[in-house]
Amino acid sequence: MFPDTIRWNLKCVGIVSGIVLSLAFSVAEARNIQSFTLAERQLLLIERMTNSALLAALEIDASPRLKSIHWSRNRFDKMQVNLLKGNEHLGLRPTTEPKILEKLEKTELEWRRYNAIFGDIVASGKASKAQIAALTASHGNTIGALRQTVESYRYFVNGGRHHSILSSTINGTGRLRASAQLLLRELLMTAYTKYATPERHKLAESTKEFDRTISGLINGDPGRGLLTAATLDIERELLKVHKMWKEVRPILDTAASGSAVSPDKIAIVARYANKMAVPLTLALIMYLNV
């Protein structure tokens, strides 16, 4: 933990940074903040769909997982249309910035390929080894395109400015939602893949990264551009995540070491990966109003 004086100084930095950031948002917010948030939700949705397919392939709650894929595919399509064409009811304006449109078109292309595999899975009522292999092969390109889209929106939300320590903390809080799903996917791949050594290495690194990030968001980590939790309410939500993380971490460490993890343990990680999204979203909303 940081001494109280350092914690207070970091909070003061957060307040000042918040004023500066809010001025930037006052110009760009109406144009891009909602689109940026929607693009981040797309990223989270892709990870959840992929994990649902992997869980179904391992026969862990297969039926509800397949149903959730069907719902999520339709939801993703609507999000993509809203980003491109806007939605008056949601307060979304059409995306007109050429650099963002270029990223959106690339995302659309990769999504069509990925969605076709999901369509086969839903139609067949199961996730076969061949379908999972196809998902795995296409996953990197789809996620890569989505991340570029998110970063494009983030850039224009910030007015092209460099991030303050507060905005870096906000970004870190938002990324943890997708990181929880990333950890689940890597755990599933260690259980599903015959030659899982590379997946175990990825899982070990992702576990360390998540641990450092949640600790930095609570206690502060200037070296990583993370501000100490700016309010007690934010800290309370982050501590909820940390409590769940302590339940999940030993399971992930076990898998990363090469030991087998039972379906029951995988189900626990799946449950917490989804539950973490709630306090992280609340913390993110509160940060945007610091």
GUVO-43773 format. One record per residue: x, y, z of N, C-alpha, C, O in turn; residue in one letter. Coordinates in pm, whole numbers, padded with zeros to 5 digits, always signed. Example, Ala and Ser with C-alpha at 12.3 -4.5 7.8 and 13.67 -1.06 7.14 Angstrom:
2
+01319-00569+00780+01230-00450+00780+01320-00330+00780+01424-00332+00846A +01285-00225+00708+01367-00106+00714+01290+00003+00787+01341+00114+00804S 
***
This chain:
290
+00083-00121+00000+00000+00000+00000+00087+00126+00000+00197+00126+00057M +00039+00235-00064+00111+00359-00059+00084+00428+00073-00025+00414+00128F +00182+00505+00127+00155+00587+00246+00040+00681+00218+00011+00713+00103P -00027+00727+00326-00145+00812+00310-00113+00940+00235-00195+00989+00157D +00008+00996+00259+00041+01122+00191+00050+01104+00041+00003+01189-00036T +00111+00993-00001+00122+00967-00145-00016+00940-00203-00049+00989-00312I -00097+00863-00129-00233+00833-00176-00311+00962-00195-00382+00977-00295R -00299+01054-00099-00370+01181-00110-00320+01263-00228-00399+01323-00301W -00187+01265-00248-00132+01339-00361-00182+01285-00493-00213+01361-00585N -00188+01150-00503-00237+01089-00627-00384+01124-00650-00426+01144-00763L -00461+01130-00540-00602+01167-00555-00615+01312-00602-00701+01345-00684K -00526+01399-00550-00528+01538-00595-00494+01547-00743-00555+01624-00817C -00394+01467-00785-00361+01461-00928-00483+01417-01008-00511+01470-01115V -00556+01319-00953-00675+01269-01021-00780+01377-01037-00846+01386-01140G -00797+01461-00931-00898+01567-00938-00860+01668-01045-00944+01708-01126I -00731+01711-01044-00686+01806-01144-00695+01747-01284-00740+01812-01378V -00650+01619-01297-00657+01552-01427-00801+01539-01474-00830+01548-01593S -00890+01518-01377-01031+01504-01412-01086+01631-01472-01165+01627-01565G -01042+01748-01416-01086+01876-01471-01037+01893-01614-01113+01932-01703I -00907+01862-01635-00849+01872-01769-00919+01778-01865-00953+01815-01978V -00941+01653-01819-01004+01553-01904-01146+01592-01939-01191+01572-02052L -01219+01649-01841-01357+01686-01866-01366+01796-01971-01461+01799-02049S -01266+01887-01975-01265+01991-02077-01248+01930-02216-01310+01974-02313L -01161+01829-02224-01143+01759-02351-01270+01689-02392-01311+01693-02508A -01335+01623-02294-01458+01551-02323-01569+01646-02365-01654+01609-02446F -01570+01773-02311-01679+01864-02341-01689+01893-02490-01797+01919-02542S -01576+01888-02561-01574+01910-02705-01607+01783-02781-01685+01785-02876V -01547+01671-02737-01555+01548-02816-01662+01453-02771-01700+01362-02845A -01714+01471-02648-01802+01370-02590-01925+01345-02674-01960+01229-02698E -01992+01452-02718-02115+01435-02794-02092+01358-02923-02183+01291-02972A -01970+01368-02977-01941+01301-03103-01902+01155-03086-01942+01069-03164R -01822+01127-02983-01754+00999-02983-01762+00914-02857-01740+00793-02865N -01793+00972-02739-01782+00894-02616-01876+00774-02617-01838+00666-02572I -02000+00792-02666-02093+00679-02668-02051+00573-02769-02066+00453-02744Q -01998+00617-02882-01950+00521-02982-01829+00445-02928-01817+00324-02951S -01741+00515-02858-01624+00450-02799-01667+00343-02700-01614+00232-02700F -01765+00376-02614-01814+00280-02516-01878+00159-02584-01859+00046-02540T -01952+00184-02692-02017+00076-02765-01913-00015-02830-01929-00137-02829L -01807+00042-02885-01701-00039-02947-01632-00126-02842-01597-00240-02871A -01612-00073-02721-01554-00153-02613-01646-00270-02576-01598-00379-02546E -01776-00246-02578-01872-00353-02548-01867-00462-02656-01885-00580-02625R -01843-00423-02779-01828-00523-02886-01710-00615-02858-01719-00736-02877Q -01600-00556-02812-01481-00634-02781-01511-00736-02671-01471-00852-02681L -01582-00692-02569-01620-00781-02460-01714-00890-02510-01704-01005-02468L -01806-00853-02599-01905-00947-02649-01840-01060-02730-01880-01175-02719L -01741-01026-02811-01669-01128-02890-01602-01229-02798-01610-01349-02821I -01537-01179-02693-01470-01270-02600-01571-01362-02533-01545-01481-02514E -01686-01308-02496-01789-01390-02430-01845-01496-02524-01867-01610-02484R -01866-01459-02649-01917-01556-02746-01817-01670-02767-01854-01787-02770M -01690-01633-02780-01586-01734-02800-01579-01828-02681-01569-01949-02697T -01585-01770-02561-01580-01853-02440-01703-01943-02429-01692-02057-02382N -01818-01893-02470-01940-01976-02467-01924-02097-02557-01965-02208-02520S -01864-02078-02676-01842-02190-02768-01745-02291-02708-01766-02412-02718A -01638-02242-02645-01540-02332-02585-01599-02408-02467-01571-02527-02448L -01680-02341-02388-01746-02408-02275-01843-02515-02326-01851-02624-02269L -01916-02483-02432-02009-02581-02490-01933-02702-02544-01980-02815-02532A -01816-02677-02604-01736-02788-02658-01689-02881-02547-01672-03001-02568A -01668-02825-02429-01627-02905-02313-01747-02958-02234-01733-03016-02127L -01869-02934-02292-01995-02978-02232-02015-02921-02092-02061-02989-02001E -01979-02794-02078-02005-02720-01954-02120-02624-01983-02102-02522-02051I -02238-02657-01931-02359-02576-01956-02379-02551-02105-02400-02437-02148D -02372-02656-02184-02371-02643-02330-02493-02572-02385-02480-02480-02466A -02613-02614-02344-02735-02557-02401-02748-02407-02377-02770-02333-02473S -02736-02358-02253-02746-02212-02234-02634-02136-02302-02653-02022-02345P -02516-02199-02313-02405-02131-02381-02437-02110-02529-02410-02002-02583R -02493-02210-02594-02527-02198-02735-02638-02096-02756-02637-02022-02855L -02733-02091-02664-02840-01991-02673-02783-01851-02659-02827-01758-02726K -02686-01835-02571-02627-01703-02551-02551-01657-02675-02546-01537-02704S -02491-01752-02748-02422-01717-02872-02522-01660-02972-02493-01560-03038I -02638-01723-02984-02741-01677-03077-02782-01534-03045-02792-01450-03135H -02805-01505-02917-02843-01370-02875-02729-01271-02902-02753-01161-02951W -02608-01311-02870-02493-01221-02881-02462-01187-03026-02421-01074-03055S -02481-01282-03119-02457-01254-03261-02548-01142-03309-02502-01050-03377R -02675-01150-03274-02770-01046-03315-02734-00912-03251-02744-00807-03314N -02693-00918-03125-02657-00796-03054-02535-00730-03118-02532-00608-03133R -02436-00810-03155-02316-00755-03217-02351-00687-03350-02302-00578-03378F -02435-00753-03430-02475-00694-03559-02541-00558-03540-02513-00463-03614D -02631-00548-03439-02699-00421-03413-02600-00313-03370-02611-00198-03410K -02502-00353-03286-02400-00258-03244-02322-00205-03364-02292-00086-03372M -02288-00295-03455-02210-00256-03573-02288-00157-03659-02231-00059-03708Q -02416-00182-03678-02500-00090-03756-02509+00045-03686-02500+00149-03750V -02527+00043-03553-02537+00168-03477-02409+00251-03486-02414+00373-03493N -02295+00183-03484-02168+00255-03496-02154+00320-03634-02106+00432-03646L -02196+00248-03737-02180+00299-03873-02283+00407-03906-02248+00513-03958L -02409+00380-03874-02518+00466-03920-02575+00556-03811-02653+00647-03840K -02537+00530-03685-02592+00608-03576-02727+00555-03530-02785+00468-03595G -02775+00607-03418-02904+00567-03363-02956+00683-03279-02904+00709-03170N -03059+00751-03328-03112+00869-03259-03163+00834-03119-03146+00912-03026E -03224+00716-03105-03281+00676-02975-03172+00657-02870-03196+00677-02751H -03051+00618-02914-02940+00598-02822-02849+00721-02814-02750+00722-02740L -02882+00824-02891-02798+00943-02893-02668+00923-02968-02570+00995-02945G -02666+00826-03060-02545+00796-03137-02551+00865-03273-02651+00855-03345L -02445+00935-03306-02434+00995-03439-02362+00900-03533-02282+00819-03487R -02389+00906-03662-02314+00822-03758-02165+00851-03750-02124+00965-03728P -02084+00749-03768-01939+00768-03771-01900+00822-03907-01930+00762-04010T -01833+00936-03907-01794+00999-04033-01643+01016-04046-01593+01043-04155T -01570+01002-03937-01425+01018-03940-01363+00907-04025-01379+00790-03993E -01293+00942-04134-01239+00841-04227-01149+00736-04160-01156+00618-04193P -01066+00779-04065-00974+00685-04001-01050+00580-03920-01009+00464-03913K -01161+00622-03857-01241+00526-03781-01320+00436-03875-01330+00316-03852I -01375+00495-03982-01452+00416-04079-01366+00305-04139-01415+00195-04164L -01239+00334-04163-01148+00233-04216-01137+00114-04120-01138-00002-04163E -01128+00144-03991-01117+00037-03890-01249-00039-03878-01250-00161-03860K -01360+00033-03886-01491-00032-03879-01512-00128-03995-01567-00237-03976L -01469-00089-04113-01484-00177-04231-01399-00303-04215-01443-00412-04253E -01280-00288-04160-01196-00406-04136-01260-00497-04033-01259-00619-04047K -01316-00437-03928-01386-00516-03826-01504-00591-03887-01526-00707-03855T -01578-00524-03974-01694-00587-04038-01652-00707-04120-01718-00811-04117E -01542-00695-04193-01492-00805-04276-01455-00926-04189-01495-01038-04219L -01380-00902-04082-01339-01012-03994-01459-01071-03921-01466-01192-03899E -01555-00986-03883-01674-01033-03813-01757-01126-03901-01810-01226-03852W -01769-01095-04029-01846-01182-04119-01788-01323-04122-01861-01421-04122R -01657-01332-04125-01592-01464-04125-01616-01536-03993-01648-01655-03991R -01600-01462-03885-01617-01520-03752-01763-01560-03728-01791-01666-03673Y -01853-01473-03770-01996-01497-03749-02044-01619-03826-02134-01689-03780N -01984-01645-03942-02023-01764-04019-01993-01892-03941-02068-01989-03948A -01882-01891-03866-01849-02009-03784-01948-02021-03669-01994-02131-03638I -01981-01909-03606-02082-01913-03500-02215-01963-03553-02287-02037-03485F -02249-01922-03677-02374-01967-03737-02378-02118-03752-02481-02181-03727G -02265-02177-03794-02257-02323-03807-02275-02392-03672-02341-02495-03662D -02216-02333-03567-02225-02392-03433-02369-02389-03384-02421-02489-03333I -02434-02275-03399-02573-02262-03353-02664-02356-03432-02753-02419-03375V -02643-02365-03564-02727-02450-03649-02712-02598-03614-02810-02673-03618A -02590-02639-03582-02566-02781-03552-02601-02817-03408-02615-02934-03375S -02616-02715-03322-02652-02741-03183-02537-02794-03099-02559-02844-02989G -02416-02782-03150-02298-02825-03074-02175-02756-03130-02177-02699-03239K -02067-02762-03053-01941-02705-03098-01842-02818-03120-01789-02876-03025A -01817-02848-03247-01728-02959-03280-01581-02915-03271-01551-02796-03261S -01492-03014-03277-01349-02983-03274-01309-02899-03396-01227-02808-03386K -01368-02931-03511-01335-02857-03633-01382-02711-03622-01312-02619-03665A -01501-02691-03564-01552-02555-03548-01469-02475-03449-01442-02357-03470Q -01428-02539-03340-01344-02471-03242-01208-02436-03302-01154-02329-03276I -01155-02526-03384-01028-02498-03451-01042-02378-03544-00952-02295-03552A -01155-02369-03613-01179-02256-03704-01192-02125-03625-01140-02022-03666A -01262-02131-03511-01275-02013-03425-01138-01966-03377-01106-01847-03380L -01059-02062-03332-00927-02028-03279-00840-01962-03386-00768-01867-03359T -00848-02016-03508-00768-01961-03617-00810-01819-03654-00727-01737-03693A -00941-01790-03642-00994-01660-03683-00997-01558-03570-01010-01438-03594S -00987-01607-03447-01006-01520-03331-00909-01402-03328-00950-01289-03305H -00781-01429-03351-00680-01324-03342-00706-01208-03436-00693-01092-03397G -00745-01238-03561-00772-01132-03659-00894-01049-03618-00894-00927-03631N -00998-01117-03568-01120-01046-03529-01095-00955-03410-01134-00838-03411T -01029-01008-03307-00999-00927-03189-00904-00814-03225-00918-00702-03175I -00807-00842-03311-00713-00738-03351-00782-00622-03421-00751-00506-03394G -00876-00653-03510-00951-00549-03579-01037-00468-03482-01046-00346-03493A -01099-00537-03387-01183-00468-03288-01100-00375-03200-01142-00263-03170L -00983-00420-03160-00898-00336-03075-00854-00210-03149-00846-00103-03089R -00826-00223-03278-00790-00105-03357-00906-00006-03364-00886+00115-03360Q -01029-00060-03376-01147+00026-03379-01163+00100-03247-01187+00220-03245T -01150+00025-03136-01163+00086-03003-01059+00196-02985-01091+00305-02937V -00935+00169-03024-00828+00268-03008-00853+00391-03095-00818+00502-03056E -00913+00372-03213-00944+00486-03300-01047+00576-03234-01032+00698-03233S -01153+00516-03179-01253+00595-03107-01191+00663-02985-01220+00779-02957Y -01106+00589-02911-01043+00646-02791-00961+00771-02826-00963+00870-02754R -00889+00764-02937-00805+00876-02979-00889+01001-03003-00852+01110-02960Y -01003+00985-03071-01084+01101-03103-01166+01149-02985-01201+01267-02978F -01199+01058-02892-01263+01101-02767-01171+01194-02691-01214+01294-02634V -01042+01160-02690-00943+01242-02619-00895+01361-02703-00802+01431-02663N -00958+01384-02815-00919+01497-02898-00779+01486-02954-00716+01587-02986G -00729+01362-02966-00594+01341-03017-00486+01369-02915-00368+01372-02949G -00525+01390-02790-00428+01423-02687-00367+01297-02627-00422+01188-02638R -00251+01315-02563-00193+01207-02485-00279+01187-02360-00341+01282-02311H -00281+01066-02309-00363+01036-02192-00304+01096-02065-00183+01097-02046H -00390+01148-01979-00349+01185-01845-00345+01059-01759-00386+00952-01804S -00293+01071-01636-00290+00955-01548-00432+00909-01516-00456+00789-01497I -00527+01004-01510-00666+00965-01485-00723+00886-01602-00787+00783-01583L -00699+00934-01725-00753+00863-01841-00687+00726-01857-00752+00632-01902S -00558+00715-01820-00492+00584-01824-00556+00488-01725-00570+00369-01752S -00595+00542-01609-00661+00459-01508-00799+00416-01556-00840+00302-01536T -00871+00508-01620-01003+00475-01676-00988+00365-01780-01066+00270-01782I -00888+00379-01867-00865+00278-01970-00832+00143-01908-00881+00039-01954N -00749+00144-01803-00713+00019-01735-00833-00050-01673-00844-00172-01675G -00925+00030-01617-01046-00026-01557-01133-00090-01664-01187-00199-01644T -01147-00023-01778-01228-00078-01887-01168-00204-01945-01240-00299-01979G -01035-00206-01958-00970-00323-02018-00982-00447-01930-00981-00559-01982R -00993-00429-01799-01001-00546-01711-01126-00630-01740-01124-00751-01719L -01233-00567-01788-01353-00644-01821-01324-00746-01929-01362-00863-01918R -01256-00701-02034-01219-00794-02141-01109-00889-02095-01104-01004-02140A -01021-00843-02006-00911-00927-01958-00963-01049-01882-00905-01157-01889S -01074-01030-01809-01133-01144-01736-01179-01251-01833-01162-01370-01807A -01237-01209-01945-01280-01305-02047-01160-01366-02119-01163-01483-02159Q -01055-01286-02137-00932-01337-02199-00872-01449-02114-00830-01551-02168L -00868-01430-01984-00815-01533-01894-00897-01661-01904-00841-01771-01906L -01029-01647-01910-01115-01764-01923-01087-01837-02054-01079-01959-02056L -01072-01761-02163-01046-01826-02292-00914-01901-02290-00905-02013-02340R -00811-01839-02233-00682-01906-02229-00686-02030-02139-00619-02129-02167E -00763-02023-02032-00782-02142-01947-00850-02253-02026-00810-02369-02020L -00954-02217-02100-01027-02316-02180-00936-02377-02287-00945-02497-02316L -00850-02295-02345-00762-02348-02448-00659-02445-02389-00618-02540-02456M -00617-02424-02264-00525-02520-02202-00595-02653-02179-00532-02759-02181T -00727-02647-02157-00803-02771-02135-00839-02838-02266-00853-02961-02271A -00856-02759-02372-00908-02813-02497-00797-02853-02595-00811-02950-02669Y -00688-02776-02596-00585-02797-02695-00494-02913-02658-00453-02927-02543T -00464-02997-02756-00380-03113-02730-00239-03071-02692-00180-03126-02598K -00186-02974-02763-00052-02925-02733-00068-02787-02667-00064-02684-02734Y -00085-02789-02535-00129-02669-02464-00016-02585-02406-00042-02484-02341A +00110-02624-02428+00221-02551-02365+00219-02402-02399+00231-02320-02308T +00205-02362-02527+00199-02218-02558+00083-02148-02487+00095-02034-02442P -00032-02218-02478-00147-02159-02412-00121-02141-02263-00164-02042-02204E -00050-02235-02202-00017-02223-02060+00074-02103-02036+00059-02032-01936R +00168-02080-02128+00257-01964-02115+00177-01833-02126+00200-01739-02050H +00084-01829-02221-00001-01710-02235-00083-01687-02109-00097-01574-02061K -00138-01796-02055-00221-01787-01935-00139-01734-01818-00187-01651-01741L -00017-01783-01803+00069-01738-01693+00096-01588-01703+00091-01517-01602A +00125-01539-01824+00153-01397-01844+00028-01312-01821+00034-01206-01759E -00086-01359-01872-00210-01284-01855-00252-01278-01709-00306-01177-01664S -00226-01386-01636-00258-01390-01493-00175-01286-01417-00227-01214-01332T -00046-01278-01448+00041-01179-01384-00004-01037-01419-00004-00948-01334K -00042-01017-01545-00085-00884-01589-00213-00842-01517-00224-00728-01472E -00310-00932-01506-00435-00900-01437-00406-00868-01291-00461-00772-01236F -00321-00946-01229-00287-00926-01088-00224-00789-01066-00259-00718-00971D -00131-00752-01153-00065-00621-01140-00164-00507-01163-00158-00404-01096R -00255-00527-01259-00348-00420-01292-00449-00397-01182-00472-00282-01144T -00512-00502-01130-00612-00482-01025-00546-00425-00899-00606-00343-00830I -00424-00470-00869-00352-00414-00755-00319-00267-00777-00332-00185-00686S -00278-00232-00900-00245-00094-00933-00366-00003-00929-00356+00112-00887G -00481-00054-00972-00603+00026-00970-00648+00056-00827-00707+00161-00800L -00621-00035-00736-00660-00015-00596-00556+00069-00522-00591+00166-00454I -00430+00033-00534-00325+00095-00454-00245+00203-00527-00170+00278-00465N -00263+00209-00659-00187+00302-00740-00058+00241-00790+00005+00160-00721G -00018+00278-00911+00107+00232-00970+00150+00334-01074+00121+00317-01192D +00219+00441-01031+00258+00548-01125+00340+00496-01242+00330+00549-01352P +00421+00393-01219+00503+00338-01326+00420+00281-01439+00465+00277-01554G +00300+00235-01408+00209+00181-01509+00100+00281-01546+00006+00249-01618R +00112+00404-01494+00013+00507-01525-00120+00483-01458-00224+00521-01513G -00121+00421-01340-00245+00390-01270-00256+00472-01142-00165+00474-01059L -00369+00539-01129-00399+00622-01014-00458+00537-00901-00535+00445-00927L -00421+00569-00776-00488+00508-00662-00639+00530-00674-00682+00636-00720T -00719+00431-00633-00865+00445-00640-00906+00584-00590-00880+00619-00475A -00970+00662-00676-00990+00804-00651-01096+00833-00545-01091+00938-00481A -01191+00742-00525-01294+00760-00422-01315+00629-00349-01276+00522-00396T -01377+00639-00233-01406+00519-00156-01504+00428-00230-01495+00306-00220L -01599+00488-00304-01695+00406-00379-01626+00328-00490-01657+00211-00512D -01532+00392-00560-01456+00322-00664-01373+00210-00601-01369+00098-00651I -01308+00243-00491-01226+00143-00422-01312+00023-00380-01268-00092-00390E -01432+00050-00332-01521-00058-00287-01554-00153-00402-01554-00275-00383R -01582-00098-00520-01613-00184-00635-01490-00263-00680-01500-00381-00714E -01374-00199-00678-01251-00268-00719-01215-00379-00619-01161-00482-00657L -01244-00356-00492-01216-00459-00391-01306-00581-00411-01267-00693-00379L -01426-00560-00463-01514-00673-00496-01448-00759-00604-01450-00882-00597K -01391-00692-00702-01320-00764-00810-01201-00839-00752-01177-00955-00786V -01128-00773-00664-01009-00835-00605-01046-00958-00523-00973-01057-00523H -01158-00952-00454-01204-01067-00375-01234-01186-00467-01197-01299-00436K -01302-01160-00578-01329-01266-00674-01199-01316-00737-01183-01435-00762M -01108-01222-00762-00980-01259-00822-00904-01357-00734-00840-01449-00785W -00910-01339-00603-00840-01429-00512-00897-01571-00518-00826-01668-00490K -01024-01584-00554-01085-01715-00571-01041-01781-00702-01026-01903-00711E -01022-01698-00803-00992-01748-00938-00843-01775-00958-00806-01871-01026V -00759-01693-00900-00614-01698-00926-00554-01838-00905-00477-01882-00990R -00585-01909-00794-00524-02042-00776-00560-02141-00888-00478-02226-00925P -00681-02130-00941-00724-02219-01050-00641-02191-01175-00596-02283-01244I -00622-02062-01204-00544-02024-01321-00398-02065-01306-00336-02111-01401L -00344-02048-01187-00205-02089-01162-00188-02239-01179-00086-02285-01231D -00288-02314-01135-00282-02460-01151-00275-02498-01297-00194-02582-01337T -00362-02436-01379-00364-02467-01523-00234-02422-01590-00181-02492-01676A -00184-02304-01550-00062-02253-01611+00059-02341-01580+00154-02346-01657A +00054-02410-01465+00166-02498-01427+00164-02630-01504+00262-02705-01500S +00054-02658-01573+00043-02781-01651-00043-02887-01588-00061-02994-01645G -00097-02858-01469-00184-02955-01402-00326-02946-01457-00369-02841-01504S -00397-03057-01452-00534-03062-01504-00628-02981-01413-00611-02977-01291A -00725-02918-01475-00828-02843-01403-00962-02906-01436-00994-02926-01553V -01041-02935-01335-01169-03004-01355-01271-02910-01418-01258-02788-01408S -01374-02967-01484-01481-02884-01539-01548-02796-01433-01589-02684-01463P -01561-02846-01311-01621-02766-01204-01540-02640-01176-01596-02533-01154D -01406-02654-01178-01320-02539-01154-01328-02440-01271-01329-02319-01251K -01334-02494-01392-01348-02407-01509-01480-02329-01501-01485-02211-01536I -01585-02397-01456-01716-02331-01442-01709-02216-01341-01775-02114-01358A -01629-02232-01235-01613-02126-01136-01548-02003-01201-01592-01890-01179I -01443-02026-01279-01376-01915-01348-01473-01847-01444-01474-01724-01454V -01552-01926-01516-01650-01869-01610-01750-01780-01537-01785-01672-01584A -01795-01827-01422-01894-01750-01346-01835-01617-01297-01898-01512-01309R -01715-01623-01242-01653-01501-01191-01612-01406-01302-01617-01284-01284Y -01571-01460-01417-01534-01373-01529-01650-01285-01570-01631-01169-01607A -01772-01340-01564-01891-01260-01596-01930-01167-01481-01970-01053-01503N -01917-01216-01357-01957-01135-01241-01866-01014-01223-01911-00910-01176K -01739-01027-01259-01645-00915-01243-01686-00795-01326-01653-00681-01292M -01758-00819-01435-01794-00709-01525-01882-00605-01455-01876-00487-01489A -01963-00648-01358-02056-00555-01293-01982-00450-01210-02000-00331-01235V -01899-00489-01110-01828-00385-01034-01729-00306-01119-01706-00188-01092P -01670-00369-01220-01578-00295-01307-01651-00189-01388-01599-00080-01409L -01771-00222-01435-01851-00124-01508-01892-00009-01417-01888+00107-01458T -01932-00040-01294-01970+00065-01198-01851+00155-01167-01865+00277-01160L -01732+00093-01148-01612+00173-01121-01580+00263-01241-01541+00379-01223A -01597+00209-01361-01570+00286-01482-01664+00406-01493-01621+00517-01525L -01792+00385-01466-01890+00494-01470-01856+00601-01368-01863+00721-01397I -01817+00558-01248-01782+00656-01144-01656+00734-01182-01647+00853-01153M -01560+00667-01245-01439+00738-01288-01471+00845-01392-01411+00953-01392Y -01564+00815-01480-01600+00912-01583-01669+01034-01526-01688+01135-01594L -01709+01024-01397-01773+01136-01331-01690+01194-01216-01741+01271-01135N -01562+01156-01211-01474+01210-01106-01461+01361-01122-01391+01426-01044V 
***
